[in-house]
Amino acid sequence: MEDKVTIDSILETMKGWVESRTPIQPTLWLDAAQKLIALLSDLDDVLIEAKMKYERLDRRRSQIIEFIRIAKKKADLKQYE
């Protein structure tokens, strides 16, 4: 079974190459960079979805607060009728 490729695993491998002064072919650097870009793009997608969910929840929270404000106002008016 193949190990899971993560941003951390790629960066750790690249760090090891640099620290050990291992000569690396340019194609390996490019391959690692392409994988990092793809993984970061996936993280961006997750972040965008999370922001959209937060905005929906925040709008809903604002609506609920407004409903509560209206309900309290009506309750206060009924007391004086």
PyMOL Python script that loads the backbone (N, CA, C, O; Angstrom):
from pymol import cmd

cmd.read_pdbstr("""\
ATOM      1  N   MET A   1       0.831  -1.174   0.000  1.00  0.00           N
ATOM      2  CA  MET A   1       0.000   0.000   0.000  1.00  0.00           C
ATOM      3  C   MET A   1       0.881   1.244   0.000  1.00  0.00           C
ATOM      4  O   MET A   1       1.878   1.315   0.718  1.00  0.00           O
ATOM      5  N   GLU A   2       0.505   2.205  -0.799  1.00  0.00           N
ATOM      6  CA  GLU A   2       1.299   3.421  -0.939  1.00  0.00           C
ATOM      7  C   GLU A   2       1.028   4.374   0.220  1.00  0.00           C
ATOM      8  O   GLU A   2      -0.113   4.529   0.656  1.00  0.00           O
ATOM      9  N   ASP A   3       2.108   5.022   0.724  1.00  0.00           N
ATOM     10  CA  ASP A   3       1.942   6.002   1.802  1.00  0.00           C
ATOM     11  C   ASP A   3       1.158   7.208   1.304  1.00  0.00           C
ATOM     12  O   ASP A   3       1.238   7.578   0.133  1.00  0.00           O
ATOM     13  N   LYS A   4       0.402   7.812   2.211  1.00  0.00           N
ATOM     14  CA  LYS A   4      -0.382   8.985   1.875  1.00  0.00           C
ATOM     15  C   LYS A   4       0.548  10.184   1.737  1.00  0.00           C
ATOM     16  O   LYS A   4       1.385  10.437   2.603  1.00  0.00           O
ATOM     17  N   VAL A   5       0.392  10.919   0.637  1.00  0.00           N
ATOM     18  CA  VAL A   5       1.212  12.094   0.396  1.00  0.00           C
ATOM     19  C   VAL A   5       0.514  13.298   1.014  1.00  0.00           C
ATOM     20  O   VAL A   5      -0.641  13.589   0.704  1.00  0.00           O
ATOM     21  N   THR A   6       1.233  13.993   1.894  1.00  0.00           N
ATOM     22  CA  THR A   6       0.696  15.180   2.535  1.00  0.00           C
ATOM     23  C   THR A   6       1.658  16.345   2.333  1.00  0.00           C
ATOM     24  O   THR A   6       2.800  16.162   1.910  1.00  0.00           O
ATOM     25  N   ILE A   7       1.181  17.528   2.639  1.00  0.00           N
ATOM     26  CA  ILE A   7       2.047  18.702   2.554  1.00  0.00           C
ATOM     27  C   ILE A   7       3.246  18.517   3.480  1.00  0.00           C
ATOM     28  O   ILE A   7       4.385  18.796   3.104  1.00  0.00           O
ATOM     29  N   ASP A   8       2.973  18.044   4.690  1.00  0.00           N
ATOM     30  CA  ASP A   8       4.064  17.848   5.654  1.00  0.00           C
ATOM     31  C   ASP A   8       5.088  16.825   5.169  1.00  0.00           C
ATOM     32  O   ASP A   8       6.293  17.023   5.326  1.00  0.00           O
ATOM     33  N   SER A   9       4.603  15.730   4.578  1.00  0.00           N
ATOM     34  CA  SER A   9       5.545  14.703   4.116  1.00  0.00           C
ATOM     35  C   SER A   9       6.416  15.211   2.970  1.00  0.00           C
ATOM     36  O   SER A   9       7.603  14.896   2.893  1.00  0.00           O
ATOM     37  N   ILE A  10       5.814  15.999   2.083  1.00  0.00           N
ATOM     38  CA  ILE A  10       6.587  16.559   0.968  1.00  0.00           C
ATOM     39  C   ILE A  10       7.628  17.541   1.497  1.00  0.00           C
ATOM     40  O   ILE A  10       8.795  17.486   1.108  1.00  0.00           O
ATOM     41  N   LEU A  11       7.201  18.443   2.389  1.00  0.00           N
ATOM     42  CA  LEU A  11       8.137  19.435   2.920  1.00  0.00           C
ATOM     43  C   LEU A  11       9.248  18.777   3.728  1.00  0.00           C
ATOM     44  O   LEU A  11      10.399  19.207   3.664  1.00  0.00           O
ATOM     45  N   GLU A  12       8.914  17.743   4.485  1.00  0.00           N
ATOM     46  CA  GLU A  12       9.928  17.025   5.265  1.00  0.00           C
ATOM     47  C   GLU A  12      10.951  16.361   4.343  1.00  0.00           C
ATOM     48  O   GLU A  12      12.151  16.394   4.612  1.00  0.00           O
ATOM     49  N   THR A  13      10.468  15.762   3.260  1.00  0.00           N
ATOM     50  CA  THR A  13      11.370  15.124   2.298  1.00  0.00           C
ATOM     51  C   THR A  13      12.292  16.163   1.661  1.00  0.00           C
ATOM     52  O   THR A  13      13.500  15.955   1.551  1.00  0.00           O
ATOM     53  N   MET A  14      11.703  17.285   1.246  1.00  0.00           N
ATOM     54  CA  MET A  14      12.513  18.342   0.611  1.00  0.00           C
ATOM     55  C   MET A  14      13.521  18.910   1.605  1.00  0.00           C
ATOM     56  O   MET A  14      14.661  19.191   1.236  1.00  0.00           O
ATOM     57  N   LYS A  15      13.111  19.083   2.863  1.00  0.00           N
ATOM     58  CA  LYS A  15      14.015  19.580   3.893  1.00  0.00           C
ATOM     59  C   LYS A  15      15.184  18.612   4.086  1.00  0.00           C
ATOM     60  O   LYS A  15      16.331  19.030   4.240  1.00  0.00           O
ATOM     61  N   GLY A  16      14.878  17.318   4.074  1.00  0.00           N
ATOM     62  CA  GLY A  16      15.931  16.308   4.202  1.00  0.00           C
ATOM     63  C   GLY A  16      16.924  16.374   3.056  1.00  0.00           C
ATOM     64  O   GLY A  16      18.130  16.235   3.263  1.00  0.00           O
ATOM     65  N   TRP A  17      16.418  16.588   1.845  1.00  0.00           N
ATOM     66  CA  TRP A  17      17.310  16.709   0.687  1.00  0.00           C
ATOM     67  C   TRP A  17      18.268  17.892   0.867  1.00  0.00           C
ATOM     68  O   TRP A  17      19.469  17.783   0.620  1.00  0.00           O
ATOM     69  N   VAL A  18      17.715  19.003   1.296  1.00  0.00           N
ATOM     70  CA  VAL A  18      18.529  20.211   1.439  1.00  0.00           C
ATOM     71  C   VAL A  18      19.542  20.042   2.557  1.00  0.00           C
ATOM     72  O   VAL A  18      20.720  20.359   2.387  1.00  0.00           O
ATOM     73  N   GLU A  19      19.087  19.542   3.706  1.00  0.00           N
ATOM     74  CA  GLU A  19      19.989  19.385   4.850  1.00  0.00           C
ATOM     75  C   GLU A  19      21.115  18.398   4.575  1.00  0.00           C
ATOM     76  O   GLU A  19      22.239  18.585   5.041  1.00  0.00           O
ATOM     77  N   SER A  20      20.815  17.353   3.822  1.00  0.00           N
ATOM     78  CA  SER A  20      21.848  16.351   3.532  1.00  0.00           C
ATOM     79  C   SER A  20      22.663  16.713   2.287  1.00  0.00           C
ATOM     80  O   SER A  20      23.582  15.994   1.895  1.00  0.00           O
ATOM     81  N   ARG A  21      22.304  17.840   1.682  1.00  0.00           N
ATOM     82  CA  ARG A  21      22.996  18.317   0.467  1.00  0.00           C
ATOM     83  C   ARG A  21      22.991  17.256  -0.635  1.00  0.00           C
ATOM     84  O   ARG A  21      23.958  17.097  -1.381  1.00  0.00           O
ATOM     85  N   THR A  22      21.879  16.544  -0.711  1.00  0.00           N
ATOM     86  CA  THR A  22      21.717  15.512  -1.722  1.00  0.00           C
ATOM     87  C   THR A  22      21.432  16.168  -3.067  1.00  0.00           C
ATOM     88  O   THR A  22      20.528  16.996  -3.176  1.00  0.00           O
ATOM     89  N   PRO A  23      22.199  15.801  -4.090  1.00  0.00           N
ATOM     90  CA  PRO A  23      21.899  16.346  -5.424  1.00  0.00           C
ATOM     91  C   PRO A  23      20.558  15.777  -5.918  1.00  0.00           C
ATOM     92  O   PRO A  23      20.366  14.562  -5.966  1.00  0.00           O
ATOM     93  N   ILE A  24      19.659  16.657  -6.275  1.00  0.00           N
ATOM     94  CA  ILE A  24      18.316  16.255  -6.697  1.00  0.00           C
ATOM     95  C   ILE A  24      18.086  16.745  -8.114  1.00  0.00           C
ATOM     96  O   ILE A  24      18.439  17.872  -8.462  1.00  0.00           O
ATOM     97  N   GLN A  25      17.493  15.890  -8.919  1.00  0.00           N
ATOM     98  CA  GLN A  25      17.160  16.270 -10.289  1.00  0.00           C
ATOM     99  C   GLN A  25      16.073  17.346 -10.277  1.00  0.00           C
ATOM    100  O   GLN A  25      15.175  17.306  -9.437  1.00  0.00           O
ATOM    101  N   PRO A  26      16.145  18.291 -11.187  1.00  0.00           N
ATOM    102  CA  PRO A  26      15.130  19.346 -11.257  1.00  0.00           C
ATOM    103  C   PRO A  26      13.709  18.798 -11.400  1.00  0.00           C
ATOM    104  O   PRO A  26      12.757  19.401 -10.903  1.00  0.00           O
ATOM    105  N   THR A  27      13.566  17.664 -12.074  1.00  0.00           N
ATOM    106  CA  THR A  27      12.219  17.113 -12.249  1.00  0.00           C
ATOM    107  C   THR A  27      11.604  16.686 -10.915  1.00  0.00           C
ATOM    108  O   THR A  27      10.387  16.766 -10.744  1.00  0.00           O
ATOM    109  N   LEU A  28      12.436  16.233  -9.964  1.00  0.00           N
ATOM    110  CA  LEU A  28      11.929  15.873  -8.643  1.00  0.00           C
ATOM    111  C   LEU A  28      11.442  17.108  -7.889  1.00  0.00           C
ATOM    112  O   LEU A  28      10.413  17.060  -7.214  1.00  0.00           O
ATOM    113  N   TRP A  29      12.187  18.223  -8.005  1.00  0.00           N
ATOM    114  CA  TRP A  29      11.764  19.468  -7.380  1.00  0.00           C
ATOM    115  C   TRP A  29      10.434  19.935  -7.978  1.00  0.00           C
ATOM    116  O   TRP A  29       9.526  20.352  -7.259  1.00  0.00           O
ATOM    117  N   LEU A  30      10.340  19.859  -9.288  1.00  0.00           N
ATOM    118  CA  LEU A  30       9.111  20.281  -9.961  1.00  0.00           C
ATOM    119  C   LEU A  30       7.937  19.392  -9.570  1.00  0.00           C
ATOM    120  O   LEU A  30       6.831  19.884  -9.347  1.00  0.00           O
ATOM    121  N   ASP A  31       8.171  18.095  -9.488  1.00  0.00           N
ATOM    122  CA  ASP A  31       7.119  17.164  -9.097  1.00  0.00           C
ATOM    123  C   ASP A  31       6.628  17.479  -7.676  1.00  0.00           C
ATOM    124  O   ASP A  31       5.425  17.498  -7.412  1.00  0.00           O
ATOM    125  N   ALA A  32       7.577  17.723  -6.776  1.00  0.00           N
ATOM    126  CA  ALA A  32       7.212  18.065  -5.393  1.00  0.00           C
ATOM    127  C   ALA A  32       6.429  19.381  -5.367  1.00  0.00           C
ATOM    128  O   ALA A  32       5.438  19.494  -4.645  1.00  0.00           O
ATOM    129  N   ALA A  33       6.856  20.362  -6.137  1.00  0.00           N
ATOM    130  CA  ALA A  33       6.168  21.656  -6.181  1.00  0.00           C
ATOM    131  C   ALA A  33       4.750  21.497  -6.731  1.00  0.00           C
ATOM    132  O   ALA A  33       3.816  22.110  -6.214  1.00  0.00           O
ATOM    133  N   GLN A  34       4.581  20.688  -7.765  1.00  0.00           N
ATOM    134  CA  GLN A  34       3.257  20.471  -8.337  1.00  0.00           C
ATOM    135  C   GLN A  34       2.322  19.796  -7.321  1.00  0.00           C
ATOM    136  O   GLN A  34       1.146  20.147  -7.221  1.00  0.00           O
ATOM    137  N   LYS A  35       2.853  18.838  -6.582  1.00  0.00           N
ATOM    138  CA  LYS A  35       2.045  18.167  -5.560  1.00  0.00           C
ATOM    139  C   LYS A  35       1.644  19.151  -4.456  1.00  0.00           C
ATOM    140  O   LYS A  35       0.507  19.132  -3.985  1.00  0.00           O
ATOM    141  N   LEU A  36       2.587  20.014  -4.047  1.00  0.00           N
ATOM    142  CA  LEU A  36       2.273  21.018  -3.037  1.00  0.00           C
ATOM    143  C   LEU A  36       1.172  21.958  -3.522  1.00  0.00           C
ATOM    144  O   LEU A  36       0.253  22.283  -2.769  1.00  0.00           O
ATOM    145  N   ILE A  37       1.264  22.390  -4.770  1.00  0.00           N
ATOM    146  CA  ILE A  37       0.261  23.292  -5.339  1.00  0.00           C
ATOM    147  C   ILE A  37      -1.108  22.610  -5.352  1.00  0.00           C
ATOM    148  O   ILE A  37      -2.113  23.231  -5.005  1.00  0.00           O
ATOM    149  N   ALA A  38      -1.150  21.355  -5.745  1.00  0.00           N
ATOM    150  CA  ALA A  38      -2.425  20.629  -5.784  1.00  0.00           C
ATOM    151  C   ALA A  38      -3.016  20.478  -4.385  1.00  0.00           C
ATOM    152  O   ALA A  38      -4.215  20.676  -4.191  1.00  0.00           O
ATOM    153  N   LEU A  39      -2.175  20.126  -3.411  1.00  0.00           N
ATOM    154  CA  LEU A  39      -2.669  19.958  -2.037  1.00  0.00           C
ATOM    155  C   LEU A  39      -3.125  21.287  -1.438  1.00  0.00           C
ATOM    156  O   LEU A  39      -4.128  21.335  -0.726  1.00  0.00           O
ATOM    157  N   LEU A  40      -2.395  22.359  -1.721  1.00  0.00           N
ATOM    158  CA  LEU A  40      -2.802  23.677  -1.227  1.00  0.00           C
ATOM    159  C   LEU A  40      -4.101  24.130  -1.882  1.00  0.00           C
ATOM    160  O   LEU A  40      -4.925  24.791  -1.250  1.00  0.00           O
ATOM    161  N   SER A  41      -4.278  23.777  -3.131  1.00  0.00           N
ATOM    162  CA  SER A  41      -5.525  24.112  -3.816  1.00  0.00           C
ATOM    163  C   SER A  41      -6.702  23.409  -3.154  1.00  0.00           C
ATOM    164  O   SER A  41      -7.771  23.998  -2.989  1.00  0.00           O
ATOM    165  N   ASP A  42      -6.508  22.156  -2.777  1.00  0.00           N
ATOM    166  CA  ASP A  42      -7.556  21.419  -2.058  1.00  0.00           C
ATOM    167  C   ASP A  42      -7.888  22.094  -0.734  1.00  0.00           C
ATOM    168  O   ASP A  42      -9.055  22.194  -0.355  1.00  0.00           O
ATOM    169  N   LEU A  43      -6.848  22.559  -0.028  1.00  0.00           N
ATOM    170  CA  LEU A  43      -7.082  23.256   1.237  1.00  0.00           C
ATOM    171  C   LEU A  43      -7.836  24.562   1.018  1.00  0.00           C
ATOM    172  O   LEU A  43      -8.695  24.932   1.818  1.00  0.00           O
ATOM    173  N   ASP A  44      -7.511  25.261  -0.072  1.00  0.00           N
ATOM    174  CA  ASP A  44      -8.235  26.496  -0.404  1.00  0.00           C
ATOM    175  C   ASP A  44      -9.711  26.210  -0.629  1.00  0.00           C
ATOM    176  O   ASP A  44     -10.569  26.975  -0.187  1.00  0.00           O
ATOM    177  N   ASP A  45     -10.012  25.108  -1.316  1.00  0.00           N
ATOM    178  CA  ASP A  45     -11.408  24.741  -1.560  1.00  0.00           C
ATOM    179  C   ASP A  45     -12.141  24.481  -0.245  1.00  0.00           C
ATOM    180  O   ASP A  45     -13.283  24.905  -0.068  1.00  0.00           O
ATOM    181  N   VAL A  46     -11.478  23.784   0.670  1.00  0.00           N
ATOM    182  CA  VAL A  46     -12.085  23.495   1.975  1.00  0.00           C
ATOM    183  C   VAL A  46     -12.312  24.797   2.738  1.00  0.00           C
ATOM    184  O   VAL A  46     -13.351  24.975   3.375  1.00  0.00           O
ATOM    185  N   LEU A  47     -11.341  25.707   2.672  1.00  0.00           N
ATOM    186  CA  LEU A  47     -11.469  26.989   3.359  1.00  0.00           C
ATOM    187  C   LEU A  47     -12.625  27.810   2.793  1.00  0.00           C
ATOM    188  O   LEU A  47     -13.378  28.422   3.551  1.00  0.00           O
ATOM    189  N   ILE A  48     -12.773  27.830   1.482  1.00  0.00           N
ATOM    190  CA  ILE A  48     -13.868  28.569   0.843  1.00  0.00           C
ATOM    191  C   ILE A  48     -15.212  27.998   1.274  1.00  0.00           C
ATOM    192  O   ILE A  48     -16.132  28.755   1.584  1.00  0.00           O
ATOM    193  N   GLU A  49     -15.337  26.686   1.298  1.00  0.00           N
ATOM    194  CA  GLU A  49     -16.587  26.049   1.743  1.00  0.00           C
ATOM    195  C   GLU A  49     -16.885  26.393   3.199  1.00  0.00           C
ATOM    196  O   GLU A  49     -18.033  26.656   3.555  1.00  0.00           O
ATOM    197  N   ALA A  50     -15.859  26.390   4.036  1.00  0.00           N
ATOM    198  CA  ALA A  50     -16.051  26.712   5.452  1.00  0.00           C
ATOM    199  C   ALA A  50     -16.496  28.169   5.616  1.00  0.00           C
ATOM    200  O   ALA A  50     -17.362  28.465   6.439  1.00  0.00           O
ATOM    201  N   LYS A  51     -15.907  29.067   4.841  1.00  0.00           N
ATOM    202  CA  LYS A  51     -16.309  30.477   4.906  1.00  0.00           C
ATOM    203  C   LYS A  51     -17.756  30.652   4.472  1.00  0.00           C
ATOM    204  O   LYS A  51     -18.494  31.431   5.075  1.00  0.00           O
ATOM    205  N   MET A  52     -18.167  29.936   3.436  1.00  0.00           N
ATOM    206  CA  MET A  52     -19.550  30.037   2.964  1.00  0.00           C
ATOM    207  C   MET A  52     -20.512  29.530   4.037  1.00  0.00           C
ATOM    208  O   MET A  52     -21.553  30.143   4.273  1.00  0.00           O
ATOM    209  N   LYS A  53     -20.173  28.413   4.690  1.00  0.00           N
ATOM    210  CA  LYS A  53     -21.019  27.886   5.761  1.00  0.00           C
ATOM    211  C   LYS A  53     -21.106  28.883   6.911  1.00  0.00           C
ATOM    212  O   LYS A  53     -22.183  29.104   7.465  1.00  0.00           O
ATOM    213  N   TYR A  54     -19.968  29.486   7.269  1.00  0.00           N
ATOM    214  CA  TYR A  54     -19.957  30.465   8.339  1.00  0.00           C
ATOM    215  C   TYR A  54     -20.856  31.650   7.993  1.00  0.00           C
ATOM    216  O   TYR A  54     -21.625  32.113   8.835  1.00  0.00           O
ATOM    217  N   GLU A  55     -20.762  32.138   6.765  1.00  0.00           N
ATOM    218  CA  GLU A  55     -21.586  33.278   6.356  1.00  0.00           C
ATOM    219  C   GLU A  55     -23.072  32.940   6.419  1.00  0.00           C
ATOM    220  O   GLU A  55     -23.879  33.763   6.852  1.00  0.00           O
ATOM    221  N   ARG A  56     -23.439  31.727   5.986  1.00  0.00           N
ATOM    222  CA  ARG A  56     -24.845  31.305   6.072  1.00  0.00           C
ATOM    223  C   ARG A  56     -25.304  31.257   7.528  1.00  0.00           C
ATOM    224  O   ARG A  56     -26.391  31.730   7.859  1.00  0.00           O
ATOM    225  N   LEU A  57     -24.473  30.685   8.388  1.00  0.00           N
ATOM    226  CA  LEU A  57     -24.818  30.605   9.806  1.00  0.00           C
ATOM    227  C   LEU A  57     -24.903  31.993  10.438  1.00  0.00           C
ATOM    228  O   LEU A  57     -25.773  32.247  11.271  1.00  0.00           O
ATOM    229  N   ASP A  58     -24.012  32.878  10.047  1.00  0.00           N
ATOM    230  CA  ASP A  58     -24.026  34.231  10.583  1.00  0.00           C
ATOM    231  C   ASP A  58     -25.282  34.981  10.149  1.00  0.00           C
ATOM    232  O   ASP A  58     -25.881  35.709  10.941  1.00  0.00           O
ATOM    233  N   ARG A  59     -25.680  34.801   8.886  1.00  0.00           N
ATOM    234  CA  ARG A  59     -26.931  35.419   8.416  1.00  0.00           C
ATOM    235  C   ARG A  59     -28.120  34.863   9.185  1.00  0.00           C
ATOM    236  O   ARG A  59     -29.019  35.613   9.567  1.00  0.00           O
ATOM    237  N   ARG A  60     -28.131  33.566   9.411  1.00  0.00           N
ATOM    238  CA  ARG A  60     -29.226  32.926  10.138  1.00  0.00           C
ATOM    239  C   ARG A  60     -29.260  33.442  11.584  1.00  0.00           C
ATOM    240  O   ARG A  60     -30.332  33.706  12.129  1.00  0.00           O
ATOM    241  N   ARG A  61     -28.088  33.581  12.193  1.00  0.00           N
ATOM    242  CA  ARG A  61     -28.003  34.112  13.546  1.00  0.00           C
ATOM    243  C   ARG A  61     -28.582  35.529  13.596  1.00  0.00           C
ATOM    244  O   ARG A  61     -29.322  35.869  14.519  1.00  0.00           O
ATOM    245  N   SER A  62     -28.247  36.341  12.613  1.00  0.00           N
ATOM    246  CA  SER A  62     -28.769  37.709  12.550  1.00  0.00           C
ATOM    247  C   SER A  62     -30.292  37.711  12.424  1.00  0.00           C
ATOM    248  O   SER A  62     -30.975  38.525  13.045  1.00  0.00           O
ATOM    249  N   GLN A  63     -30.814  36.794  11.617  1.00  0.00           N
ATOM    250  CA  GLN A  63     -32.269  36.693  11.463  1.00  0.00           C
ATOM    251  C   GLN A  63     -32.931  36.314  12.789  1.00  0.00           C
ATOM    252  O   GLN A  63     -33.956  36.883  13.164  1.00  0.00           O
ATOM    253  N   ILE A  64     -32.342  35.358  13.486  1.00  0.00           N
ATOM    254  CA  ILE A  64     -32.900  34.911  14.763  1.00  0.00           C
ATOM    255  C   ILE A  64     -32.880  36.060  15.770  1.00  0.00           C
ATOM    256  O   ILE A  64     -33.851  36.267  16.498  1.00  0.00           O
ATOM    257  N   ILE A  65     -31.782  36.803  15.811  1.00  0.00           N
ATOM    258  CA  ILE A  65     -31.701  37.946  16.721  1.00  0.00           C
ATOM    259  C   ILE A  65     -32.781  38.967  16.389  1.00  0.00           C
ATOM    260  O   ILE A  65     -33.413  39.521  17.289  1.00  0.00           O
ATOM    261  N   GLU A  66     -32.991  39.214  15.111  1.00  0.00           N
ATOM    262  CA  GLU A  66     -34.033  40.151  14.694  1.00  0.00           C
ATOM    263  C   GLU A  66     -35.419  39.629  15.086  1.00  0.00           C
ATOM    264  O   GLU A  66     -36.248  40.407  15.556  1.00  0.00           O
ATOM    265  N   PHE A  67     -35.686  38.349  14.907  1.00  0.00           N
ATOM    266  CA  PHE A  67     -36.970  37.766  15.307  1.00  0.00           C
ATOM    267  C   PHE A  67     -37.188  37.917  16.818  1.00  0.00           C
ATOM    268  O   PHE A  67     -38.291  38.235  17.261  1.00  0.00           O
ATOM    269  N   ILE A  68     -36.145  37.691  17.591  1.00  0.00           N
ATOM    270  CA  ILE A  68     -36.244  37.835  19.046  1.00  0.00           C
ATOM    271  C   ILE A  68     -36.542  39.295  19.415  1.00  0.00           C
ATOM    272  O   ILE A  68     -37.373  39.569  20.281  1.00  0.00           O
ATOM    273  N   ARG A  69     -35.856  40.221  18.748  1.00  0.00           N
ATOM    274  CA  ARG A  69     -36.085  41.646  19.013  1.00  0.00           C
ATOM    275  C   ARG A  69     -37.541  42.018  18.732  1.00  0.00           C
ATOM    276  O   ARG A  69     -38.172  42.721  19.521  1.00  0.00           O
ATOM    277  N   ILE A  70     -38.067  41.541  17.600  1.00  0.00           N
ATOM    278  CA  ILE A  70     -39.459  41.823  17.228  1.00  0.00           C
ATOM    279  C   ILE A  70     -40.423  41.195  18.236  1.00  0.00           C
ATOM    280  O   ILE A  70     -41.403  41.824  18.636  1.00  0.00           O
ATOM    281  N   ALA A  71     -40.145  39.965  18.640  1.00  0.00           N
ATOM    282  CA  ALA A  71     -41.004  39.273  19.607  1.00  0.00           C
ATOM    283  C   ALA A  71     -41.018  40.013  20.943  1.00  0.00           C
ATOM    284  O   ALA A  71     -42.073  40.158  21.560  1.00  0.00           O
ATOM    285  N   LYS A  72     -39.854  40.481  21.391  1.00  0.00           N
ATOM    286  CA  LYS A  72     -39.799  41.228  22.651  1.00  0.00           C
ATOM    287  C   LYS A  72     -40.581  42.530  22.538  1.00  0.00           C
ATOM    288  O   LYS A  72     -41.285  42.923  23.468  1.00  0.00           O
ATOM    289  N   LYS A  73     -40.456  43.191  21.402  1.00  0.00           N
ATOM    290  CA  LYS A  73     -41.165  44.454  21.193  1.00  0.00           C
ATOM    291  C   LYS A  73     -42.676  44.220  21.233  1.00  0.00           C
ATOM    292  O   LYS A  73     -43.409  44.984  21.859  1.00  0.00           O
ATOM    293  N   LYS A  74     -43.134  43.168  20.567  1.00  0.00           N
ATOM    294  CA  LYS A  74     -44.572  42.853  20.576  1.00  0.00           C
ATOM    295  C   LYS A  74     -45.033  42.472  21.975  1.00  0.00           C
ATOM    296  O   LYS A  74     -46.138  42.829  22.384  1.00  0.00           O
ATOM    297  N   ALA A  75     -44.203  41.756  22.703  1.00  0.00           N
ATOM    298  CA  ALA A  75     -44.558  41.358  24.068  1.00  0.00           C
ATOM    299  C   ALA A  75     -44.674  42.591  24.952  1.00  0.00           C
ATOM    300  O   ALA A  75     -45.574  42.673  25.788  1.00  0.00           O
ATOM    301  N   ASP A  76     -43.767  43.556  24.774  1.00  0.00           N
ATOM    302  CA  ASP A  76     -43.834  44.801  25.546  1.00  0.00           C
ATOM    303  C   ASP A  76     -45.095  45.581  25.212  1.00  0.00           C
ATOM    304  O   ASP A  76     -45.727  46.144  26.106  1.00  0.00           O
ATOM    305  N   LEU A  77     -45.473  45.621  23.935  1.00  0.00           N
ATOM    306  CA  LEU A  77     -46.670  46.352  23.526  1.00  0.00           C
ATOM    307  C   LEU A  77     -47.930  45.721  24.112  1.00  0.00           C
ATOM    308  O   LEU A  77     -48.864  46.433  24.482  1.00  0.00           O
ATOM    309  N   LYS A  78     -47.962  44.387  24.201  1.00  0.00           N
ATOM    310  CA  LYS A  78     -49.130  43.684  24.740  1.00  0.00           C
ATOM    311  C   LYS A  78     -49.328  44.000  26.224  1.00  0.00           C
ATOM    312  O   LYS A  78     -50.455  44.012  26.717  1.00  0.00           O
ATOM    313  N   GLN A  79     -48.238  44.251  26.920  1.00  0.00           N
ATOM    314  CA  GLN A  79     -48.331  44.562  28.346  1.00  0.00           C
ATOM    315  C   GLN A  79     -49.097  45.873  28.572  1.00  0.00           C
ATOM    316  O   GLN A  79     -49.775  46.034  29.587  1.00  0.00           O
ATOM    317  N   TYR A  80     -48.983  46.803  27.622  1.00  0.00           N
ATOM    318  CA  TYR A  80     -49.598  48.095  27.787  1.00  0.00           C
ATOM    319  C   TYR A  80     -50.998  48.203  27.173  1.00  0.00           C
ATOM    320  O   TYR A  80     -51.624  49.261  27.247  1.00  0.00           O
ATOM    321  N   GLU A  81     -51.484  47.138  26.578  1.00  0.00           N
ATOM    322  CA  GLU A  81     -52.825  47.161  25.975  1.00  0.00           C
ATOM    323  C   GLU A  81     -53.907  46.979  26.986  1.00  0.00           C
ATOM    324  O   GLU A  81     -55.086  46.975  26.635  1.00  0.00           O
TER     325      GLU A  81
END
""", "prot")
cmd.dss("prot")
cmd.show_as("cartoon", "prot")
cmd.util.cbc("prot")
cmd.orient("prot")
